[in-house]
Amino acid sequence: MELKVLQPAGGAAAAHVATVSGEVDLHSAPDLRAQLGELLTSTSPSLVLDLNEVGFLDSTGLGALVAARTSAGERGGQLALVCTQQRILKLFTITGLNSVFTIHPSVDDALASLAA
């Protein structure tokens, strides 16, 4: 699992965009949780998380995402997800987390929703 972070053109106050790639499972989810927590406390409290390069996501990975959403909310921010992969989207639907997270088809859509 790898997390790449980009600062969008909106300056320091704009939400950051992070791309997760690889497998998010029992072994990598704790690292993802820690990295997202650090990112949310050291930068903007709002984050766009692009999951389009995730090959596998299990329940511990979902737990890391829920923790990041909670952390963002506690700081007055939001966590917007980007995903178009049907196998990952199905996991959100099966678990009911599609009603907890806002999932966008593109990073631009997610950034626009945070700016609104």
C-alpha positions in Angstrom: 0.0 0.0 0.0 1.2 3.5 -0.9 -0.2 6.9 -0.1 0.7 9.8 -2.4 -0.4 13.3 -1.3 -0.9 16.3 -3.6 -1.7 19.9 -2.7 -4.3 21.3 -5.2 -3.9 24.7 -6.8 -6.2 26.3 -4.2 -3.4 27.1 -1.7 -2.8 26.1 1.9 -6.5 26.3 2.8 -7.6 23.9 0.1 -8.2 20.3 0.7 -5.4 17.9 0.0 -5.8 15.0 -2.5 -4.3 11.7 -1.5 -4.1 8.6 -3.8 -4.0 5.2 -2.2 -2.6 2.4 -4.3 -2.1 -1.3 -3.8 -3.8 -3.6 -1.3 -5.3 -2.2 1.9 -5.6 -5.2 4.2 -4.9 -6.4 7.7 -1.2 -5.7 7.3 -1.3 -2.3 5.6 -4.5 -0.8 7.1 -2.8 0.3 10.4 -0.2 2.2 8.4 -2.9 3.8 6.2 -4.8 4.8 9.4 -1.7 6.4 10.9 -0.8 8.2 7.7 -4.3 9.6 7.2 -4.4 10.7 10.8 -1.1 12.5 10.6 -2.2 14.1 7.3 -5.5 15.4 8.7 -3.8 16.9 11.8 -0.8 18.5 10.0 -2.7 20.0 7.0 -6.2 20.9 6.1 -8.9 19.0 8.0 -10.6 18.2 4.6 -9.2 15.5 2.4 -10.1 13.9 -1.0 -9.0 10.3 -1.0 -8.7 8.6 -4.4 -9.2 4.9 -4.2 -9.1 4.1 -7.9 -5.6 2.5 -7.7 -6.6 0.2 -4.8 -6.5 -3.4 -5.9 -8.0 -4.9 -2.7 -9.8 -3.5 0.3 -10.9 -5.5 3.4 -12.7 -4.6 6.6 -9.6 -3.3 8.3 -9.1 -1.0 5.4 -12.7 0.2 5.7 -12.0 0.8 9.4 -9.1 3.0 8.5 -11.3 5.0 6.2 -14.0 5.4 8.9 -11.4 6.5 11.4 -10.1 9.1 8.9 -13.7 10.4 8.3 -14.2 10.7 12.1 -10.9 12.5 12.5 -11.8 14.9 9.7 -15.2 15.6 11.2 -13.7 16.3 14.7 -11.5 19.0 13.1 -14.4 20.6 11.2 -13.4 19.0 7.9 -14.7 16.4 5.6 -13.4 13.2 3.9 -14.5 12.8 0.3 -13.8 9.5 -1.5 -13.2 9.0 -5.2 -13.8 5.6 -6.7 -15.1 4.2 -10.0 -14.0 0.5 -9.4 -17.2 -1.6 -9.2 -15.6 -4.2 -6.9 -14.6 -1.6 -4.4 -17.9 0.3 -4.7 -19.8 -3.0 -4.1 -18.0 -3.4 -0.8 -19.2 0.0 0.3 -22.8 -1.0 -0.7 -22.7 -4.4 1.0 -21.5 -2.9 4.3 -23.8 0.1 4.1 -20.9 2.5 4.1 -22.1 4.1 0.9 -24.6 6.0 3.0 -21.8 7.1 5.4 -19.3 8.3 2.8 -19.8 10.5 -0.2 -18.2 8.7 -3.1 -17.4 10.7 -6.2 -16.5 9.6 -9.8 -13.6 12.1 -10.1 -11.2 14.1 -8.0 -12.6 17.3 -9.5 -16.1 16.4 -8.4 -14.9 15.6 -4.9 -13.0 18.9 -4.6 -16.0 20.8 -5.9 -18.3 19.2 -3.3 -15.9 20.2 -0.5 -15.7 23.8 -1.8 -19.5 24.1 -1.8 
